[in-house]
């Protein structure tokens, strides 16, 4: 398949065009590992790197890669927002999300934002190259364990944005009164949100709800 974004055209060649790749991650060692993995392939070439979502958008505009490898948790701008922004400007962009999170909510957010594949970083060495070729060919890839998580929770009610805010504040150790003050709502309203959170997540108590929220990727404790 011909490269989707290559600017150089018009010259017939028997040598297939290499898949041009942008990698986005805030960990230099991971970027180096991916660069070595990709550049060792005869049909791939790493054309640019970025360490956060803002840089990713800039590098995408500059290089128009065929496939972008995007981390989710990054400073300045996270991967979900970067995927959304890139896809809004370049609807044909083909993006693979690389993450340490198996949670169904993170995966669903990434796919809704326009990602074509979702790969766990622990599986990069055995799955990444095949996923790059598949996504470049117009296919999608989701790991079986992530797909199973998505299926398990498909019929459940999602937490509202306000409920996610409350859960995040609970995870930070805030009591109901402090949460009410921070969100400028009544303590009774906070209690109502907590009740809904426990019900929707099937949690026994606040601590259990936080554990479920972290595991599923509804919230994270990383400081932006």
PASEBA-1860 file (N, C-alpha, C; in nm, 3 decimals):
! residues 224
1> XXXXXXXX> 0.085/-0.120/0.000/0.000/0.000/0.000/0.088/0.125/0.000 ~ 0.056/0.220/-0.080/0.135/0.342/-0.089/0.119/0.422/0.038 ~ 0.224/0.499/0.069/0.222/0.581/0.190/0.112/0.684/0.184 ~ 0.038/0.701/0.297/-0.075/0.792/0.299/-0.038/0.937/0.304 ~ 0.079/0.973/0.358/0.114/1.113/0.377/0.241/1.156/0.305 ~ 0.307/1.064/0.238/0.434/1.100/0.174/0.414/1.211/0.072 ~ 0.500/1.312/0.080/0.488/1.428/-0.009/0.562/1.406/-0.141 ~ 0.646/1.305/-0.146/0.726/1.283/-0.265/0.658/1.178/-0.354
9> XXXXXXXX> 0.612/1.219/-0.468/0.535/1.132/-0.557/0.582/1.152/-0.701 ~ 0.532/1.069/-0.786/0.552/1.091/-0.929/0.666/1.013/-0.989 ~ 0.756/0.955/-0.910/0.867/0.877/-0.963/0.841/0.731/-0.936 ~ 0.829/0.651/-1.041/0.803/0.508/-1.028/0.929/0.440/-0.978 ~ 0.912/0.349/-0.882/1.026/0.277/-0.828/0.984/0.137/-0.789 ~ 1.073/0.041/-0.804/1.045/-0.096/-0.766/1.065/-0.117/-0.616 ~ 1.125/-0.017/-0.549/1.148/-0.026/-0.406/1.025/0.029/-0.332 ~ 0.960/-0.054/-0.250/0.841/-0.007/-0.178/0.875/0.108/-0.084
17> XXXXXXXX> 0.783/0.202/-0.073/0.804/0.311/0.021/0.797/0.260/0.164 ~ 0.885/0.310/0.247/0.885/0.267/0.386/0.774/0.338/0.464 ~ 0.723/0.271/0.565/0.621/0.330/0.652/0.688/0.433/0.742 ~ 0.645/0.556/0.732/0.707/0.666/0.806/0.637/0.683/0.941 ~ 0.716/0.681/1.049/0.659/0.670/1.183/0.702/0.786/1.274 ~ 0.605/0.836/1.350/0.629/0.934/1.456/0.604/0.865/1.588 ~ 0.697/0.875/1.683/0.676/0.816/1.815/0.665/0.926/1.920 ~ 0.567/0.912/2.008/0.538/1.015/2.108/0.537/0.951/2.247
25> XXXXXXXX> 0.632/0.989/2.331/0.639/0.935/2.467/0.730/1.025/2.549 ~ 0.698/1.042/2.678/0.780/1.131/2.760/0.901/1.060/2.822 ~ 0.920/0.932/2.791/1.035/0.858/2.842/1.137/0.835/2.728 ~ 1.252/0.901/2.734/1.352/0.889/2.627/1.397/0.746/2.601 ~ 1.410/0.665/2.706/1.455/0.527/2.687/1.355/0.446/2.606 ~ 1.228/0.469/2.628/1.127/0.397/2.550/1.132/0.442/2.404 ~ 1.148/0.573/2.382/1.158/0.622/2.244/1.280/0.560/2.174 ~ 1.391/0.550/2.247/1.511/0.490/2.189/1.488/0.344/2.153
33> XXXXXXXX> 1.419/0.272/2.241/1.390/0.132/2.215/1.301/0.113/2.093 ~ 1.200/0.198/2.081/1.111/0.191/1.966/1.187/0.228/1.839 ~ 1.273/0.329/1.847/1.352/0.370/1.730/1.437/0.255/1.680 ~ 1.502/0.184/1.773/1.586/0.071/1.734/1.503/-0.040/1.672 ~ 1.387/-0.066/1.729/1.298/-0.171/1.680/1.248/-0.140/1.539 ~ 1.205/-0.016/1.521/1.146/0.027/1.393/1.252/0.037/1.283 ~ 1.364/0.100/1.314/1.466/0.124/1.212/1.539/-0.003/1.168 ~ 1.520/-0.110/1.243/1.580/-0.238/1.204/1.498/-0.306/1.094
41> XXXXXXXX> 1.378/-0.255/1.068/1.289/-0.313/0.967/1.311/-0.245/0.832 ~ 1.315/-0.324/0.726/1.342/-0.270/0.593/1.226/-0.188/0.538 ~ 1.104/-0.207/0.594/0.987/-0.136/0.541/0.939/-0.025/0.633 ~ 1.021/0.014/0.731/0.980/0.119/0.825/1.092/0.220/0.846 ~ 1.053/0.339/0.886/1.151/0.443/0.915/1.094/0.540/1.018 ~ 1.168/0.563/1.127/1.127/0.662/1.226/1.165/0.800/1.174 ~ 1.066/0.886/1.155/1.093/1.018/1.097/1.092/1.130/1.200 ~ 1.033/1.106/1.319/1.027/1.212/1.420/0.990/1.155/1.555
49> XXXXXXXX> 1.024/1.233/1.660/0.990/1.197/1.797/0.930/1.318/1.867 ~ 0.850/1.291/1.971/0.793/1.399/2.052/0.780/1.348/2.195 ~ 0.786/1.439/2.292/0.781/1.399/2.433/0.650/1.435/2.502 ~ 0.560/1.503/2.431/0.427/1.531/2.487/0.329/1.559/2.373 ~ 0.202/1.579/2.409/0.099/1.597/2.308/0.116/1.719/2.222 ~ 0.162/1.829/2.281/0.182/1.952/2.203/0.290/1.933/2.097 ~ 0.401/1.871/2.139/0.507/1.843/2.042/0.459/1.745/1.935 ~ 0.374/1.651/1.974/0.322/1.553/1.878/0.247/1.621/1.765
57> XXXXXXXX> 0.164/1.718/1.800/0.088/1.790/1.697/0.183/1.865/1.603 ~ 0.283/1.931/1.663/0.381/2.005/1.581/0.456/1.912/1.487 ~ 0.502/1.798/1.540/0.579/1.704/1.458/0.492/1.639/1.352 ~ 0.366/1.615/1.385/0.276/1.557/1.285/0.256/1.654/1.169 ~ 0.234/1.779/1.200/0.216/1.879/1.095/0.339/1.889/1.007 ~ 0.456/1.877/1.069/0.581/1.893/0.997/0.614/1.772/0.910 ~ 0.589/1.652/0.961/0.635/1.531/0.892/0.523/1.450/0.825 ~ 0.400/1.471/0.864/0.286/1.394/0.812/0.318/1.244/0.808
65> XXXXXXXX> 0.343/1.182/0.923/0.379/1.040/0.925/0.264/0.950/0.880 ~ 0.300/0.830/0.837/0.198/0.732/0.799/0.132/0.673/0.922 ~ 0.212/0.648/1.025/0.162/0.590/1.150/0.225/0.665/1.268 ~ 0.144/0.698/1.367/0.192/0.764/1.487/0.174/0.671/1.607 ~ 0.279/0.660/1.689/0.274/0.580/1.812/0.260/0.676/1.929 ~ 0.147/0.669/1.999/0.113/0.772/2.097/0.098/0.717/2.239 ~ 0.176/0.771/2.332/0.158/0.739/2.474/0.034/0.813/2.524 ~ -0.026/0.765/2.634/-0.144/0.832/2.688/-0.110/0.930/2.798
73> XXXXXXXX> -0.029/0.888/2.894/0.000/0.972/3.010/0.127/1.053/2.987 ~ 0.110/1.182/2.959/0.224/1.270/2.933/0.199/1.408/2.991 ~ 0.304/1.484/3.020/0.286/1.621/3.068/0.243/1.714/2.955 ~ 0.199/1.833/2.992/0.161/1.940/2.897/0.030/1.909/2.825 ~ 0.024/1.799/2.753/-0.100/1.755/2.688/-0.098/1.603/2.679 ~ -0.203/1.538/2.728/-0.203/1.392/2.727/-0.233/1.335/2.588 ~ -0.217/1.204/2.577/-0.232/1.139/2.448/-0.372/1.145/2.390 ~ -0.473/1.134/2.476/-0.611/1.137/2.426/-0.640/1.271/2.358
81> XXXXXXXX> -0.600/1.380/2.423/-0.624/1.512/2.364/-0.544/1.529/2.236 ~ -0.420/1.478/2.236/-0.337/1.490/2.116/-0.397/1.412/2.000 ~ -0.447/1.291/2.027/-0.512/1.211/1.922/-0.632/1.287/1.867 ~ -0.713/1.343/1.957/-0.832/1.417/1.917/-0.796/1.536/1.829 ~ -0.694/1.611/1.869/-0.652/1.730/1.794/-0.594/1.693/1.658 ~ -0.512/1.590/1.655/-0.452/1.549/1.528/-0.559/1.498/1.432 ~ -0.651/1.417/1.482/-0.756/1.361/1.396/-0.852/1.470/1.347 ~ -0.872/1.574/1.428/-0.959/1.684/1.385/-0.897/1.758/1.267
89> XXXXXXXX> -0.764/1.770/1.268/-0.694/1.841/1.161/-0.658/1.749/1.044 ~ -0.632/1.622/1.076/-0.594/1.524/0.974/-0.678/1.398/0.994 ~ -0.800/1.396/0.938/-0.893/1.285/0.963/-0.840/1.147/0.923 ~ -0.746/1.142/0.831/-0.693/1.013/0.787/-0.573/0.966/0.869 ~ -0.535/1.042/0.972/-0.420/1.004/1.055/-0.442/0.867/1.117 ~ -0.338/0.785/1.112/-0.345/0.650/1.168/-0.258/0.645/1.293 ~ -0.324/0.626/1.406/-0.256/0.639/1.536/-0.271/0.512/1.617 ~ -0.159/0.467/1.672/-0.155/0.352/1.762/-0.125/0.404/1.902
97> XXXXXXXX> -0.208/0.369/1.997/-0.184/0.408/2.135/-0.098/0.303/2.204 ~ 0.009/0.348/2.270/0.094/0.261/2.351/0.076/0.302/2.496 ~ 0.044/0.208/2.583/0.015/0.244/2.722/0.045/0.130/2.816 ~ 0.062/0.163/2.943/0.079/0.061/3.046/-0.055/0.019/3.104 ~ -0.164/0.089/3.066/-0.294/0.068/3.126/-0.379/-0.032/3.048 ~ -0.429/-0.135/3.119/-0.517/-0.232/3.055/-0.664/-0.191/3.068 ~ -0.691/-0.083/3.142/-0.828/-0.044/3.172/-0.914/-0.020/3.050 ~ -1.039/-0.064/3.058/-1.132/-0.051/2.946/-1.168/0.094/2.918
105> XXXXXXXX> -1.174/0.178/3.021/-1.217/0.316/3.002/-1.113/0.394/2.923 ~ -0.984/0.376/2.958/-0.878/0.442/2.882/-0.881/0.396/2.737 ~ -0.897/0.266/2.716/-0.901/0.213/2.580/-1.018/0.271/2.502 ~ -1.133/0.277/2.566/-1.252/0.331/2.499/-1.234/0.478/2.464 ~ -1.174/0.554/2.554/-1.148/0.695/2.525/-1.055/0.710/2.405 ~ -0.951/0.626/2.402/-0.855/0.633/2.292/-0.921/0.598/2.159 ~ -1.002/0.494/2.159/-1.069/0.451/2.035/-1.172/0.554/1.990 ~ -1.244/0.613/2.085/-1.341/0.718/2.050/-1.270/0.841/1.994
113> XXXXXXXX> -1.149/0.866/2.043/-1.072/0.982/1.994/-1.020/0.959/1.853 ~ -1.018/0.832/1.810/-0.975/0.804/1.674/-0.855/0.712/1.660 ~ -0.805/0.657/1.772/-0.692/0.563/1.763/-0.735/0.439/1.687 ~ -0.642/0.383/1.609/-0.671/0.263/1.529/-0.626/0.135/1.598 ~ -0.540/0.148/1.698/-0.492/0.030/1.770/-0.452/0.070/1.911 ~ -0.449/-0.029/1.999/-0.421/-0.006/2.140/-0.327/-0.117/2.183 ~ -0.203/-0.082/2.218/-0.103/-0.182/2.252/-0.046/-0.155/2.391 ~ -0.036/-0.259/2.471/0.025/-0.245/2.603/0.176/-0.242/2.588
121> XXXXXXXX> 0.242/-0.152/2.662/0.386/-0.136/2.646/0.463/-0.264/2.675 ~ 0.409/-0.347/2.762/0.474/-0.472/2.793/0.474/-0.570/2.677 ~ 0.392/-0.543/2.576/0.382/-0.632/2.460/0.446/-0.572/2.334 ~ 0.513/-0.458/2.350/0.565/-0.386/2.234/0.654/-0.473/2.146 ~ 0.748/-0.545/2.205/0.845/-0.619/2.125/0.782/-0.729/2.040 ~ 0.672/-0.787/2.087/0.612/-0.894/2.008/0.491/-0.851/1.925 ~ 0.438/-0.731/1.951/0.315/-0.692/1.881/0.326/-0.564/1.798 ~ 0.423/-0.478/1.830/0.425/-0.345/1.768/0.442/-0.348/1.618
129> XXXXXXXX> 0.540/-0.421/1.567/0.570/-0.418/1.424/0.451/-0.469/1.342 ~ 0.390/-0.576/1.390/0.272/-0.629/1.319/0.157/-0.529/1.323 ~ 0.142/-0.461/1.439/0.034/-0.362/1.451/0.058/-0.243/1.359 ~ 0.182/-0.199/1.347/0.214/-0.087/1.256/0.175/-0.123/1.114 ~ 0.213/-0.242/1.071/0.179/-0.284/0.933/0.028/-0.297/0.914 ~ -0.039/-0.348/1.015/-0.184/-0.366/1.006/-0.255/-0.231/0.998 ~ -0.217/-0.138/1.086/-0.281/-0.006/1.087/-0.249/0.071/0.959 ~ -0.127/0.057/0.911/-0.091/0.122/0.785/-0.175/0.068/0.669
137> XXXXXXXX> -0.216/-0.058/0.681/-0.300/-0.120/0.577/-0.448/-0.093/0.599 ~ -0.481/-0.012/0.700/-0.620/0.026/0.722/-0.695/-0.060/0.822 ~ -0.626/-0.148/0.892/-0.691/-0.236/0.989/-0.683/-0.177/1.130 ~ -0.754/-0.242/1.223/-0.751/-0.202/1.364/-0.698/-0.318/1.448 ~ -0.638/-0.284/1.563/-0.584/-0.386/1.652/-0.615/-0.350/1.797 ~ -0.677/-0.446/1.869/-0.702/-0.431/2.012/-0.662/-0.561/2.080 ~ -0.578/-0.557/2.184/-0.536/-0.679/2.252/-0.657/-0.756/2.307 ~ -0.654/-0.888/2.305/-0.767/-0.969/2.354/-0.808/-0.936/2.497
145> XXXXXXXX> -0.711/-0.910/2.586/-0.748/-0.881/2.725/-0.819/-0.747/2.737 ~ -0.777/-0.649/2.656/-0.845/-0.518/2.657/-0.984/-0.532/2.595 ~ -0.995/-0.608/2.487/-1.125/-0.630/2.423/-1.220/-0.698/2.519 ~ -1.169/-0.791/2.598/-1.253/-0.861/2.697/-1.303/-0.764/2.803 ~ -1.215/-0.673/2.847/-1.255/-0.572/2.945/-1.364/-0.482/2.887 ~ -1.347/-0.441/2.761/-1.448/-0.357/2.697/-1.583/-0.428/2.692 ~ -1.580/-0.557/2.657/-1.704/-0.635/2.647/-1.769/-0.651/2.784 ~ -1.687/-0.674/2.887/-1.740/-0.696/3.022/-1.817/-0.575/3.074
153> XXXXXXXX> -1.774/-0.456/3.036/-1.834/-0.334/3.091/-1.922/-0.258/2.991 ~ -1.946/-0.319/2.876/-2.018/-0.249/2.769/-2.159/-0.205/2.810 ~ -2.225/-0.285/2.892/-2.364/-0.256/2.928/-2.377/-0.168/3.052 ~ -2.266/-0.133/3.114/-2.270/-0.055/3.238/-2.288/0.094/3.210 ~ -2.346/0.163/3.308/-2.359/0.307/3.298/-2.224/0.372/3.326 ~ -2.182/0.464/3.240/-2.056/0.534/3.262/-2.072/0.638/3.371 ~ -1.962/0.666/3.440/-1.964/0.775/3.536/-1.975/0.908/3.460 ~ -2.050/1.001/3.516/-2.058/1.135/3.457/-1.927/1.208/3.482
161> XXXXXXXX> -1.907/1.318/3.413/-1.784/1.395/3.432/-1.774/1.445/3.576 ~ -1.887/1.483/3.637/-1.885/1.529/3.776/-1.852/1.413/3.871 ~ -1.906/1.297/3.843/-1.875/1.180/3.927/-1.728/1.142/3.918 ~ -1.670/1.158/3.800/-1.527/1.132/3.784/-1.446/1.232/3.865 ~ -1.489/1.358/3.864/-1.422/1.461/3.946/-1.426/1.423/4.094 ~ -1.544/1.380/4.139/-1.560/1.342/4.280/-1.471/1.222/4.313 ~ -1.470/1.123/4.224/-1.387/1.004/4.247/-1.239/1.040/4.252 ~ -1.198/1.131/4.167/-1.058/1.174/4.166/-1.022/1.245/4.298
169> XXXXXXXX> -1.114/1.324/4.349/-1.090/1.394/4.475/-1.091/1.297/4.593 ~ -1.176/1.195/4.585/-1.174/1.090/4.687/-1.039/1.020/4.687 ~ -0.989/0.990/4.568/-0.860/0.922/4.555/-0.747/1.005/4.612 ~ -0.763/1.137/4.613/-0.661/1.226/4.667/-0.672/1.242/4.818 ~ -0.770/1.172/4.878/-0.783/1.171/5.024/-0.876/1.275/5.081 ~ -0.962/1.334/4.999/-1.052/1.439/5.046/-1.181/1.381/5.104 ~ -1.224/1.438/5.217/-1.353/1.403/5.274/-1.463/1.477/5.198 ~ -1.588/1.436/5.222/-1.700/1.494/5.148/-1.707/1.645/5.159
177> XXXXXXXX> -1.681/1.700/5.282/-1.691/1.845/5.299/-1.587/1.919/5.214 ~ -1.465/1.866/5.209/-1.361/1.929/5.128/-1.395/1.919/4.979 ~ -1.450/1.806/4.939/-1.491/1.790/4.799/-1.599/1.891/4.764 ~ -1.696/1.908/4.855/-1.804/2.004/4.833/-1.748/2.145/4.817 ~ -1.652/2.180/4.903/-1.591/2.313/4.895/-1.518/2.333/4.763 ~ -1.442/2.232/4.722/-1.362/2.245/4.600/-1.448/2.253/4.474 ~ -1.562/2.185/4.476/-1.649/2.182/4.357/-1.763/2.282/4.367 ~ -1.768/2.355/4.480/-1.875/2.456/4.502/-2.014/2.394/4.491
185> XXXXXXXX> -2.029/2.280/4.556/-2.159/2.213/4.563/-2.185/2.177/4.709 ~ -2.307/2.133/4.740/-2.339/2.100/4.878/-2.282/1.964/4.916 ~ -2.266/1.943/5.046/-2.216/1.814/5.093/-2.315/1.702/5.061 ~ -2.444/1.735/5.065/-2.547/1.635/5.031/-2.534/1.592/4.885 ~ -2.501/1.687/4.799/-2.483/1.654/4.657/-2.362/1.562/4.640 ~ -2.256/1.588/4.716/-2.138/1.501/4.711/-2.176/1.360/4.753 ~ -2.251/1.350/4.863/-2.294/1.218/4.911/-2.375/1.144/4.804 ~ -2.459/1.218/4.733/-2.538/1.159/4.626/-2.448/1.107/4.514
193> XXXXXXXX> -2.347/1.187/4.479/-2.252/1.144/4.375/-2.177/1.019/4.419 ~ -2.136/1.015/4.546/-2.063/0.899/4.598/-2.150/0.774/4.590 ~ -2.277/0.788/4.627/-2.370/0.675/4.619/-2.381/0.624/4.475 ~ -2.392/0.717/4.380/-2.401/0.677/4.238/-2.272/0.610/4.191 ~ -2.158/0.663/4.236/-2.028/0.606/4.197/-2.018/0.461/4.245 ~ -2.051/0.439/4.372/-2.043/0.304/4.429/-2.134/0.208/4.353 ~ -2.254/0.255/4.320/-2.350/0.171/4.249/-2.303/0.138/4.108 ~ -2.258/0.238/4.034/-2.216/0.217/3.896/-2.091/0.130/3.886
201> XXXXXXXX> -2.002/0.142/3.983/-1.877/0.065/3.979/-1.890/-0.070/4.049 ~ -2.002/-0.091/4.118/-2.017/-0.215/4.194/-1.917/-0.222/4.308 ~ -1.891/-0.106/4.370/-1.789/-0.097/4.475/-1.853/-0.109/4.613 ~ -1.778/-0.166/4.708/-1.826/-0.183/4.845/-1.815/-0.055/4.927 ~ -1.711/0.023/4.899/-1.690/0.146/4.974/-1.603/0.241/4.892 ~ -1.568/0.354/4.948/-1.492/0.456/4.876/-1.355/0.404/4.830 ~ -1.286/0.334/4.919/-1.154/0.281/4.885/-1.163/0.182/4.769 ~ -1.265/0.097/4.775/-1.287/0.000/4.667/-1.317/0.072/4.536
209> XXXXXXXX> -1.394/0.180/4.543/-1.427/0.257/4.422/-1.302/0.316/4.360 ~ -1.212/0.368/4.444/-1.086/0.425/4.393/-1.002/0.316/4.327 ~ -0.996/0.198/4.389/-0.919/0.087/4.333/-0.973/0.048/4.195 ~ -1.105/0.039/4.184/-1.168/0.005/4.055/-1.142/0.116/3.954 ~ -1.155/0.240/3.999/-1.134/0.355/3.910/-0.994/0.357/3.852 ~ -0.894/0.327/3.935/-0.755/0.324/3.888/-0.732/0.206/3.793 ~ -0.785/0.090/3.829/-0.763/-0.029/3.747/-0.825/-0.015/3.608 ~ -0.942/0.045/3.603/-1.012/0.058/3.475/-0.969/0.180/3.396
217> XXXXXXXX> -0.887/0.266/3.457/-0.842/0.385/3.384/-0.940/0.499/3.387 ~ -1.036/0.495/3.478/-1.132/0.605/3.490/-1.061/0.728/3.546 ~ -0.972/0.704/3.641/-0.891/0.810/3.699/-0.746/0.764/3.704 ~ -0.655/0.859/3.725/-0.516/0.824/3.752/-0.464/0.924/3.855 ~ -0.360/0.888/3.922/-0.305/0.972/4.027/-0.182/1.047/3.982 ~ -0.153/1.042/3.853/-0.035/1.111/3.803/-0.060/1.261/3.798 ~ 0.034/1.337/3.846/0.020/1.484/3.845/0.050/1.534/3.704 ~ -0.036/1.617/3.644/-0.014/1.668/3.508/0.115/1.746/3.497
END
